[in-house]
Amino acid sequence: MAHSPEKLVQYICTHCQVTHAGTPIHVSSGDHRFEPPETCGACGEAEFVSADNWIHSHQ
């Protein structure tokens, strides 16, 4: 079976809107799940929304 690449999950800081790549976390099946960083590298805030949900969370 051919390897199918995983899609990177991106997160957007709700404070300054800088986009971050999700941190890959290995799971038992050999795949990954992605989590937002602990804090934004640009502003230091800690609240993120996945890029897929950004349009729905924006006010």
N, C-alpha and C positions, 0 to 999 in steps of 0.2 A: 504494500500500500504506500502510495506517495505521501510525503510529508506535506501537510497543508499549513502554511504560515499563520501564526496568530496575529490578530489585529491589535495593535497598540491602543490602549485606552488613554485619552488625554483628559486632563482636568483643568478647569479655569478658576483662578482665584476670584472670589466674589467681590473682593475689595478693589483690586487694581486691574483685573481682567487679563493678567499674564497667563499664558498657557504652559502647562507642565506635562511632561510625559509621566504616565503612571509608573510606579515602582513595581517591577514584576516580583510576584511571590510564587514560589514553586508549590504546587499541590501534589498530592499523592499519585495522581494519574499521569504525572509527567508533564502536564500542562502548566499554565500560569494563570493567575488572576492578577489584576492590577489594582493598586491602591494609590490614592493621592499622597503627595508628600506630607510630612508633618506640618511644615510651614512653607509659605511662599518665599522663594528665593529673592523676590524683588521687594516685597513690602513687609514680610514677616507675619502676615495674618495666617490663620489656619482654617479658613472655610473655603471649600472647593465644591464645584459642581462638575459632573462629567460633561465633556464637550457635546455628547449626544443629547443631554438634557438641558443645555444652556438656553436654548430658545424658549423652553417651557418655564424656566426659573427666572428669566429676566423680567423685570417689572416695567 
